Amino acid sequence: MNGLLIKMKILSKYIFVIYCLFSIIVSVNYSYAADNSKWLSINKKGMQSFRERDFLGSEKFYLKAIEEAKKSNLIAELSATLNNLGLLKIELLMFEEAENLIKESLNLRLQFYGINHRYIAQSYNNLARAYESSSRIEESIDFYIKAINIYEKLGERYNMLLARTLINLSTVQLKIEELDVAQMNLIRALTISKNYSEDNSVSLSAMQNLAALFTQRGNFIEAEEIYLNLINIRKNNSKDNSVSFARVLNNLAVLYKKQCKYNLAYNYISQAINIWKNLSSVDYSNFAAAFHNQGELYKAQGKYDLAIESFNNGITILNNSIDNFYKQYVEQSYSLINLYLKIGMNKKANSLLVIVNKVRVKRGDSVITLDKLPDEIYEECSSSNI
C-alpha cells in the first residue's frame, strides 16, 4: 500500500512537470504569435506596395519589418523580409545589393529550415534571378538547377513551383541558345502546369518562352500561333497591361518583321511601347529593345527619320542605367551610328561615337573609331516558314 502511494506521488509529480512544460510551450507559442503579428503587418504592407509598384514605399516597410524581426529575434521572419527586399533590389536594378540580401536570407534559412526545404529552393531561385539579371549566366543556371533539385525531392505538392523554376531556367538557356535543353524544360513545365488548370500564369509563361524558342529556330508558323493565342487569352482580361503582355506584343512584332509583314509588326510594336510608357516601369532593357525593334522596322521600310527617333528613344532609356546594360547600350548606339553613316549624317555619327567612347573608356574598354565599328546588321526578311 505504501509502495502504491509512493508511486502515485511520483506520478503526480511527473504530471505536474508535464503540465508546467505544456504551459510554458503554450505561453511561448502565444508570445511568439504576438511578437510575430507586428512584423507580419509591416511585411504585408511592403508586399502590397511592391505589387502596386510603389518601390520606395515598399522598401520603407521592408526596412521597418527587418528592424522589428531583429528586435524580436524572429529568425524565420527576418529571412523572409531580407528575401523580399532582395527581390525589390532586382526590380530596381541594384543587383549587387540584391545578391547580398538574398544570400543573407539563404544563410538564415539554412540554419532554421535545413537544406531540403521550399524556402531554400525559393532562395536559390531568387539568387539565380539576381545572377541572370547581371549576366552571370553560369552561376544563374547552377542555382536554378539547385532549386529544381529541391522541388523534385519535395514531391507533387510543389510541382507548380518546380514548373515555374524550369521556365526561369529556360529563359537563360534561350539567351545562350541552348535550344534543345530549353525546349525539354518548357515542355515539362507545360505538362506539369496543365495538370492543375488551363491558362494559368505558369502555363502562359511557358507558352511565351516556347514561342520565343520557335522564333529562334525559324519555326514562324508555330511561334505565331502561340503568340496570337496568348494575346487572345490576355485580351479577355481588360486590365492586362502588364510588362509580360508588352513583351508578348513586342516578340510578335519581331516575328512579323522577320516575315516582311511590316504593317502587322508596326501595330503590335506600337501597342507594346504604349504599355511600357504607361507603366512607369524600370524594365529598361526590354523597353529600350522595343524602341530599337521599332527603329529597325522603320529602317527596313526606308523611313529613316522615324528610325532615328526610335533608336534615340531606346538609347535614352538605357542612359538611366548604363552600368547594368552597358553591352545593350553600346550595341543600340552602334546601330544608330551606322544609320547616320548610311544616310550621310557623318557629323551626327561622330558626335554619338564620342559619347559612346566616353562610356567605353569609363568601363575600361579602348576607344573605337568609325572604321572599326561593327558593320550594320541587316536582317533579310522572309515570308516562308523555315
C-alpha positions in Angstrom: 0.0 0.0 0.0 2.8 2.4 0.9 4.5 1.5 -2.3 1.4 2.3 -4.3 1.2 5.7 -2.5 4.8 6.4 -3.3 4.2 5.6 -7.0 1.1 7.8 -7.1 3.1 10.7 -5.6 5.9 10.2 -8.2 3.3 10.0 -11.0 1.6 13.2 -9.7 5.0 15.0 -9.8 5.5 13.8 -13.4 2.1 15.0 -14.4 2.8 18.4 -12.7 6.1 18.8 -14.5 4.5 17.8 -17.9 1.7 20.3 -17.2 4.2 23.1 -16.4 6.2 22.3 -19.6 3.0 22.3 -21.6 2.0 25.7 -20.1 5.4 27.1 -21.0 5.1 25.9 -24.6 1.6 27.4 -24.9 2.9 30.6 -23.4 5.9 30.7 -25.7 3.8 30.0 -28.8 1.3 32.7 -27.7 4.0 35.3 -27.1 5.7 34.2 -30.4 2.4 34.9 -32.3 2.0 38.2 -30.5 5.6 39.2 -31.4 5.2 38.0 -34.9 2.0 39.9 -35.6 3.7 43.3 -35.7 6.3 42.1 -38.1 3.6 40.4 -40.2 1.6 43.6 -40.5 4.6 45.7 -41.7 5.9 43.0 -44.1 2.4 42.6 -45.7 2.3 46.4 -46.3 5.7 46.1 -48.0 4.5 43.3 -50.2 1.3 45.2 -51.1 3.4 48.3 -52.1 5.6 46.1 -54.2 2.6 44.6 -56.0 1.4 48.2 -56.7 5.0 49.0 -58.0 5.4 51.6 -55.2 9.0 50.6 -54.7 10.0 53.4 -52.5 7.1 52.7 -50.1 7.8 49.0 -50.3 11.5 49.5 -49.3 10.5 51.6 -46.3 8.1 48.9 -45.0 10.6 46.1 -45.6 13.4 48.0 -43.6 10.9 48.5 -40.7 10.0 44.8 -40.9 13.7 43.9 -40.7 14.2 46.1 -37.7 11.2 44.6 -36.0 12.3 41.0 -36.8 15.8 41.7 -35.4 14.4 43.4 -32.3 12.1 40.4 -31.5 14.7 37.8 -32.6 12.4 36.4 -35.3 14.9 34.5 -37.5 12.4 33.0 -40.0 10.6 36.2 -40.4 13.9 38.1 -40.8 14.9 35.7 -43.6 11.6 36.3 -45.4 11.8 40.1 -45.4 15.5 40.0 -46.4 14.4 37.8 -49.4 11.6 40.2 -50.3 13.9 43.2 -50.1 16.4 41.3 -52.4 13.6 40.8 -55.0 12.8 44.6 -54.8 16.5 45.4 -55.4 16.4 43.2 -58.5 13.5 45.3 -59.8 15.5 48.5 -59.0 18.5 47.0 -61.0 20.6 47.1 -57.8 22.0 43.6 -58.4 24.9 43.5 -56.0 22.6 44.6 -53.1 20.1 42.1 -54.2 22.7 39.3 -54.2 23.9 40.2 -50.7 20.4 40.4 -49.2 19.3 37.1 -50.8 22.5 35.4 -49.6 21.9 36.7 -46.1 18.4 35.3 -46.2 19.6 32.0 -47.5 22.2 31.6 -44.7 19.5 32.2 -42.1 17.1 29.8 -43.8 19.7 27.0 -44.0 20.2 27.3 -40.2 16.5 27.5 -39.5 14.9 25.0 -42.0 17.7 22.7 -43.2 18.7 22.1 -46.8 15.7 20.3 -48.4 13.0 23.0 -47.8 10.9 25.0 -50.1 12.3 28.3 -48.8 15.8 27.1 -49.6 14.7 26.4 -53.1 13.0 29.8 -53.3 16.2 31.5 -52.2 18.2 29.5 -54.8 15.7 30.6 -57.5 15.9 34.2 -56.4 19.7 34.2 -56.3 19.7 32.8 -59.8 17.4 35.7 -60.9 19.9 38.2 -59.5 22.8 36.4 -61.3 20.8 36.3 -64.6 19.9 40.0 -64.4 23.6 40.8 -64.1 24.6 38.4 -66.9 26.4 35.9 -64.7 24.9 33.1 -66.7 26.8 30.0 -65.4 26.0 30.9 -61.8 22.4 31.6 -62.7 22.0 28.2 -64.3 23.7 26.5 -61.4 21.3 28.0 -58.8 18.2 27.3 -60.9 19.2 23.7 -61.1 19.8 23.6 -57.3 16.3 24.9 -56.8 14.8 22.4 -59.2 16.6 19.5 -57.4 15.0 20.5 -54.1 11.5 20.9 -55.6 11.8 17.4 -57.2 12.7 15.9 -53.8 9.8 17.7 -52.1 7.2 16.0 -54.4 3.9 16.8 -56.1 2.9 19.5 -53.5 5.5 21.8 -55.0 5.0 20.9 -58.7 3.9 24.4 -59.8 7.0 26.0 -58.2 9.1 23.3 -60.0 7.4 24.3 -63.3 8.0 28.0 -62.7 11.7 27.4 -62.0 12.0 25.2 -65.1 10.7 28.2 -67.1 13.1 30.6 -65.4 16.0 28.2 -66.4 14.7 28.0 -69.9 14.9 31.8 -70.2 18.6 31.7 -69.5 19.1 28.8 -71.9 17.3 30.7 -74.7 19.8 33.6 -74.2 22.7 31.3 -74.7 20.9 29.4 -77.5 20.8 26.0 -75.7 17.5 25.4 -77.5 17.1 21.7 -77.2 17.5 21.7 -73.4 15.3 24.8 -73.1 12.6 23.1 -75.2 12.7 20.0 -72.9 12.3 22.1 -69.8 9.4 24.1 -71.3 7.5 21.0 -72.4 8.0 19.5 -68.9 6.8 22.8 -67.3 3.7 22.9 -69.5 2.9 19.3 -68.8 3.1 19.9 -65.1 1.1 23.2 -65.1 -1.7 21.9 -67.3 -2.5 19.2 -64.8 -3.8 21.9 -62.5 -5.7 24.3 -64.7 -5.7 25.7 -68.2 -4.3 29.1 -68.9 -2.7 29.6 -65.5 0.1 32.1 -65.2 2.8 29.3 -65.3 1.3 27.8 -68.5 1.2 31.3 -70.1 4.9 31.9 -69.2 5.9 28.5 -70.6 4.0 29.2 -73.8 5.6 32.6 -74.2 9.1 31.1 -73.9 8.2 28.3 -76.3 7.1 30.9 -78.9 10.4 32.7 -78.5 12.2 29.4 -78.9 10.3 28.6 -82.1 11.1 32.1 -83.4 14.8 31.5 -82.8 14.6 28.2 -84.6 12.8 29.9 -87.5 9.5 28.0 -87.0 7.4 31.1 -87.6 4.0 29.4 -88.0 4.2 27.6 -84.7 5.5 30.8 -82.9 2.8 33.0 -84.4 0.1 30.6 -83.4 1.3 30.6 -79.8 1.6 34.4 -79.6 -1.8 35.0 -81.0 -3.3 32.5 -78.6 -1.5 34.3 -75.7 -2.9 37.7 -76.9 -6.4 36.3 -77.1 -6.2 34.9 -73.6 -4.8 38.1 -72.2 -7.4 40.3 -74.0 -10.1 38.6 -72.0 -8.6 40.5 -69.1 -9.2 44.1 -70.0 -6.8 45.2 -67.2 -3.9 43.2 -68.5 -1.5 46.0 -69.4 1.5 44.2 -67.8 5.1 44.1 -68.7 4.6 40.5 -69.6 1.9 41.3 -72.1 4.1 44.1 -73.6 6.8 41.5 -74.1 4.4 39.2 -76.0 3.4 42.0 -78.3 7.0 43.1 -78.9 8.0 39.5 -79.7 5.2 39.0 -82.1 6.2 42.3 -83.9 9.7 41.0 -84.3 8.3 37.7 -85.7 6.2 39.6 -88.3 9.2 41.8 -89.2 11.2 38.6 -90.0 8.4 37.6 -92.3 8.2 41.1 -94.1 4.7 41.7 -92.6 5.6 45.3 -91.7 2.1 46.7 -91.1 1.2 43.9 -88.7 4.6 44.3 -87.0 4.1 48.1 -86.6 0.7 47.6 -85.0 2.0 45.2 -82.3 5.2 47.1 -81.5 3.2 50.3 -81.0 0.9 48.6 -78.6 3.9 47.2 -76.6 5.6 50.6 -76.4 2.4 52.3 -75.2 2.0 49.8 -72.4 5.6 50.4 -71.3 5.1 54.1 -71.4 2.0 53.9 -69.2 3.6 51.6 -66.6 6.4 53.8 -65.4 8.3 50.6 -65.3 12.1 50.1 -64.6 12.1 47.3 -67.2 14.6 49.4 -69.1 16.2 46.6 -71.1 13.0 45.3 -72.8 11.5 48.8 -73.1 14.7 50.0 -74.9 14.8 46.9 -77.0 11.2 47.6 -78.1 12.2 51.0 -79.4 15.2 49.5 -81.1 12.9 46.9 -82.8 10.6 49.8 -83.9 13.6 51.6 -85.3 14.7 48.5 -87.2 11.2 48.2 -88.6 11.2 51.8 -89.8 14.7 51.4 -91.3 13.6 48.3 -93.2 10.9 50.4 -94.8 13.2 53.3 -95.6 11.6 55.6 -93.0 14.9 56.9 -91.7 13.7 59.9 -89.7 11.3 57.7 -87.7 14.0 55.1 -87.3 16.4 57.7 -85.9 13.7 58.9 -83.4 13.0 55.3 -82.2 16.7 54.4 -81.9 17.3 57.6 -79.9 14.3 56.8 -77.6 15.8 53.4 -76.8 19.3 54.8 -76.1 17.8 57.5 -73.8 16.0 54.8 -71.7 19.3 52.9 -71.3 21.0 56.1 -70.2 19.1 55.6 -66.9 21.2 52.5 -66.1 24.2 52.2 -68.4 26.2 50.3 -65.9 23.6 47.5 -65.8 23.0 47.5 -69.6 26.4 48.5 -71.0 26.5 45.9 -73.7 23.0 46.7 -74.9 23.6 50.5 -74.8 26.7 50.2 -76.9 25.1 47.8 -79.5 22.0 50.1 -79.9 24.2 53.1 -80.2 26.2 51.4 -82.9 23.0 50.7 -84.8 22.2 54.4 -84.8 25.7 55.5 -85.8 25.6 53.1 -88.7 22.2 54.5 -89.8 23.7 58.1 -89.6 26.6 57.0 -91.8 24.2 55.2 -94.2 22.2 58.4 -94.9 25.2 60.7 -94.9 24.8 62.3 -91.5 28.5 61.9 -90.6 28.6 64.7 -88.1 25.8 63.1 -86.1 27.6 59.8 -86.3 30.9 61.3 -85.0 29.1 63.1 -82.2 27.4 59.9 -80.9 30.6 57.9 -81.2 32.4 60.5 -78.9 29.7 59.9 -76.3 30.0 56.1 -76.7 33.8 56.2 -76.4 33.5 58.1 -73.1 31.3 55.3 -71.7 33.7 52.7 -73.1 36.8 54.3 -71.5 34.9 54.6 -68.2 34.3 50.9 -68.4 37.9 50.1 -69.1 37.5 49.5 -72.9 39.5 51.1 -75.6 38.4 53.9 -77.9 36.7 52.7 -81.1 37.0 54.5 -84.4 34.4 54.6 -87.2 36.5 52.3 -89.4 36.5 49.7 -86.6 32.8 50.0 -85.9 30.8 46.7 -86.3 29.0 46.6 -89.6 25.3 47.4 -89.8 23.3 44.3 -89.1 20.9 43.8 -91.9 18.3 41.1 -91.4 16.7 40.0 -94.6 13.1 39.1 -94.1 11.4 36.0 -95.5 7.7 35.1 -95.9 8.4 31.4 -95.7 8.5 29.2 -92.6 12.0 27.7 -92.2 
